[in-house]
Structure formats: C-alpha cells, structure tokens
Amino acid sequence: MPDSRAFQDLLAKADGEFPHTKASIRFGEHTIEYYRPADPESALNDEILLSAHGELEWQPYWAQAWDAGLGMCQHVLDLDLRGKRILDLGCGIGLTSALLLAVGADLVCGDNAPPSLLFAELNTWPWRDRVEVKHIDWHATDLGQTFDTIVGSDIVYERGEVAPLDRFFRQHLMLGGSVILSDPSRPMTRDFLERFQQLGWELLESAIVVEEVRQPIRIVTMKPKA
C-alpha cells in the first residue's frame, strides 16, 4: 500500500473510529491486500455507534468480509469486466470493489454506512484513478449515470427493500445491462427473488463453492424483461 501523506491521513481517520488490521486474500491470480476493523464486532456495538453517529439510518454490517462477498469475488473471476462500468452497491469495506478494479473494471462503489466508505477508499486506493467512492442510499440517491453491471453481496434480506431496489436498479442500469446478487443461500431469499420476477426481471441462478464456507453461495444474475 502507498505511503503518501493523503493515504496516511485517510488511514488515521479510519483508525480513529475503528482501529484497523491489515490482511490479504487471493482470488485466482490476484492477491488483494486490504484493511478492516480489528474488532468487527465493535461495528455492531450500539453504544459505540450511537456515541459516534447519533441515531443510525444505516445497518452496521459493513465491517466484515462476509461469505456472500467472497462468493461474488469468485464469480467476478469468470467475467470479462475490463473497461466495463460497474457499480458495487453496499460495498462494505470494499473487498469486492478492489477485485473488480484489479480485473480492469471502472468502478463506483458505495454504501449507506459512512464508516464503510473510509475503508472502501483505503482498499481501492491503488486504483483511485478508476474509482469513485460514494455514499449511496438506494431509497433516494440518483447517481446521474448508468452502469453495465450492478453487483451487490448480501443486500437483499429485508422484504421492504425489494421495491426501492427495483427502482434503483432500473434507474442506474444501462440498456442490456445486468444486476448480479450473491447471498449465502438463505431460504428466505427465495421469496425476495420471486418478488423481483413479479416486478419483471429475468433471473439466472448458479452456485459457487467457496473454500472454508459451509454452504454454497447463490449467484443470481438479473435482467429487466424487454
């Protein structure tokens, strides 16, 4: 990682809220070095969060590399994304974002949790000329641009989110583009996927086995029906 003053200032800012640790993980030929909170459970501590941010309007699940994100990273390796315009929605610490950049995509990554954006910016720093890190609330944000592909790892787990996600996806997807979602094969997600079908999406499902993850990760590619 770089040792520029700007990077060190960013690292100190992130560390001031959530002391960090550094790790690395390999996907295919790409080794991704990344920063994450040393104690991810602190990101779920209501007392800590309320003292720093007041009333929360976002979910505090951003601080870990979840199984669904690892599955998404494995899936990304099978795609030709070089030069494609990608949105990583609900990017968390930015691990998937870093891999997308490593394989040559141009990227916007965003999350509704402000602390996650610090770590996403740290972890995409080597490719900062090809990435924008943004606060995104899919209920209200209009990015003013469209994308070849929108990816999201484990973002569909509340029934009320399907309709706003449907609107957001349609607003930000290029003609002929696709949405790729991953989740840890939760039974409840079946209902959410059926609701997307009812809203006019074509779905293609597959599964990826990730080393040291007990259940296969479901990958769903969605395209709006013509």
C-alpha positions in Angstrom: 0.0 0.0 0.0 1.2 3.6 -0.7 2.8 5.7 1.9 1.6 9.1 0.6 0.5 11.8 3.1 -3.1 11.7 1.8 -3.2 7.9 2.3 -1.8 8.1 5.8 -4.3 10.8 6.7 -7.1 8.6 5.5 -5.8 5.6 7.4 -5.5 7.7 10.6 -9.1 8.9 10.1 -10.4 5.4 9.8 -8.2 4.2 12.7 -9.6 6.9 14.9 -13.1 5.4 14.7 -12.3 1.7 14.2 -8.7 0.6 14.9 -7.6 -1.5 11.9 -5.8 -4.6 11.0 -4.3 -5.5 7.6 -5.0 -8.8 5.8 -4.6 -10.3 2.3 -6.6 -12.8 0.3 -6.1 -14.4 -3.1 -8.6 -14.8 -5.8 -7.2 -16.5 -8.9 -4.0 -14.6 -9.9 -4.9 -11.6 -7.8 -3.8 -11.0 -4.3 -5.8 -8.3 -2.6 -4.3 -6.6 0.4 -7.0 -4.8 2.5 -7.7 -3.0 5.7 -10.6 -3.9 8.0 -11.6 -3.1 11.6 -9.5 -5.2 14.0 -12.6 -5.8 16.0 -15.6 -6.1 13.6 -17.9 -6.7 16.5 -17.4 -3.1 17.6 -19.2 -2.1 14.4 -22.3 -3.8 15.9 -22.0 -2.2 19.3 -24.9 0.2 19.7 -23.3 2.3 22.4 -20.2 2.9 20.3 -22.2 3.6 17.2 -24.6 6.0 18.8 -21.9 7.9 20.6 -20.1 8.5 17.2 -23.0 8.9 14.8 -26.2 9.6 16.8 -29.3 7.9 15.5 -28.4 5.4 12.8 -30.1 5.4 9.4 -28.0 2.5 8.2 -27.2 -1.1 9.0 -24.0 -1.8 10.9 -23.0 -4.9 8.9 -20.3 -3.3 6.7 -17.2 -4.2 8.8 -16.5 -7.8 7.7 -15.8 -9.8 4.5 -19.0 -11.8 4.5 -19.3 -15.2 2.8 -21.6 -13.8 0.1 -18.9 -11.2 -0.8 -16.3 -13.9 -1.1 -18.6 -15.8 -3.4 -19.1 -12.7 -5.5 -15.3 -12.3 -5.8 -15.0 -15.9 -7.1 -17.8 -15.2 -9.6 -16.1 -12.0 -10.8 -13.1 -14.0 -11.9 -15.3 -15.7 -14.5 -16.5 -12.5 -16.1 -14.8 -10.2 -18.7 -15.2 -6.8 -17.0 -12.2 -5.0 -18.3 -13.2 -1.5 -19.3 -16.8 -2.1 -18.1 -18.6 0.5 -15.9 -19.5 -1.3 -12.7 -21.4 -0.2 -9.5 -20.7 -2.1 -6.3 -23.7 -1.4 -4.2 -23.4 -2.0 -0.5 -19.7 -2.2 -0.9 -18.8 -2.6 2.8 -15.0 -2.5 3.3 -14.5 -2.6 -0.4 -13.0 -6.1 -0.9 -15.2 -6.9 -4.0 -14.5 -3.4 -5.2 -10.8 -3.9 -5.0 -11.0 -7.1 -7.0 -13.3 -5.5 -9.6 -10.7 -2.9 -10.1 -7.9 -5.4 -10.2 -9.6 -7.2 -13.1 -9.8 -3.9 -15.1 -13.3 -2.5 -14.4 -14.1 1.1 -13.9 -16.0 1.5 -10.7 -18.3 3.4 -8.5 -18.6 1.8 -5.1 -20.9 2.9 -2.3 -22.6 2.1 0.9 -25.1 3.7 3.3 -22.8 3.3 6.3 -20.4 6.3 6.5 -17.6 4.3 8.2 -17.5 1.8 5.4 -16.6 4.5 2.9 -13.3 5.2 4.7 -12.3 1.5 4.5 -13.5 1.2 0.9 -11.4 4.2 -0.1 -8.4 2.7 1.7 -8.8 -0.6 0.0 -9.4 0.8 -3.5 -6.6 3.4 -3.2 -4.1 1.7 -5.6 -6.8 2.2 -8.4 -8.1 5.6 -7.3 -7.9 6.9 -10.9 -10.6 4.4 -11.9 -12.9 4.5 -8.8 -15.4 6.8 -7.1 -16.4 6.1 -3.6 -19.8 7.5 -2.7 -22.4 7.5 0.0 -25.4 5.7 -1.6 -28.9 5.3 -0.2 -30.8 3.3 -2.7 -34.1 4.8 -1.4 -33.1 8.3 -2.5 -29.7 8.5 -4.3 -29.6 9.4 -8.0 -26.0 8.9 -9.3 -26.8 10.6 -12.6 -25.2 7.8 -14.5 -25.8 4.2 -15.7 -23.7 1.0 -15.5 -23.0 -2.1 -17.5 -23.3 -4.2 -14.3 -24.5 -3.6 -10.7 -23.2 -6.0 -8.1 -24.5 -6.5 -4.6 -23.4 -9.0 -2.0 -26.0 -10.0 0.7 -28.0 -6.8 0.3 -31.5 -8.4 -0.1 -32.6 -9.6 3.3 -35.5 -7.3 4.2 -38.8 -7.6 2.4 -39.4 -3.9 2.2 -36.2 -3.3 0.2 -37.3 -5.1 -3.0 -39.4 -2.2 -4.3 -36.8 0.5 -3.8 -34.0 -1.7 -5.2 -36.2 -2.4 -8.2 -36.5 1.4 -8.8 -32.8 2.0 -8.1 -31.6 -0.8 -10.4 -33.8 0.3 -13.3 -32.7 3.9 -12.9 -28.9 3.1 -13.0 -28.7 0.1 -15.4 -27.6 0.6 -19.0 -29.8 -0.9 -21.7 -28.8 -4.6 -21.9 -27.0 -4.4 -18.5 -27.4 -6.8 -15.6 -27.6 -6.9 -11.9 -25.6 -9.6 -10.1 -26.6 -10.5 -6.5 -25.0 -13.0 -4.1 -26.3 -14.4 -0.8 -25.4 -17.4 1.4 -28.3 -19.5 0.0 -30.8 -18.3 2.7 -34.2 -20.0 2.3 -35.9 -16.6 2.9 -34.2 -15.1 -0.1 -36.3 -17.3 -2.4 -39.3 -15.0 -1.6 -37.4 -11.9 -2.5 -36.2 -13.3 -5.8 -39.8 -14.3 -6.7 -40.8 -10.7 -6.0 -38.2 -9.5 -8.4 -39.6 -11.9 -11.0 -43.1 -10.5 -10.4 -41.7 -7.0 -11.0 -40.5 -8.0 -14.5 -36.9 -9.4 -14.0 -35.4 -12.4 -15.6 -33.3 -14.4 -13.2 -30.5 -16.9 -13.8 -29.2 -18.7 -10.7 -26.0 -20.6 -10.1 -24.0 -21.6 -7.0 -20.3 -21.2 -6.1 -18.5 -23.2 -3.5 -16.0 -21.1 -1.5 -13.3 -22.8 0.5 -14.0 -22.9 4.2 -17.6 -21.7 3.7 -20.1 -24.3 4.7 -22.9 -23.5 2.3 -22.7 -22.7 -1.4 -23.1 -19.1 -2.3 -26.0 -18.3 -4.5 -25.3 -16.1 -7.5 -28.3 -14.5 -9.2 -27.9 -12.6 -12.5 -31.0 -10.4 -13.2 -32.0 -8.6 -16.3 -35.2 -6.5 -16.8 -37.5 -8.1 -19.3 -37.8 -6.2 -22.6 
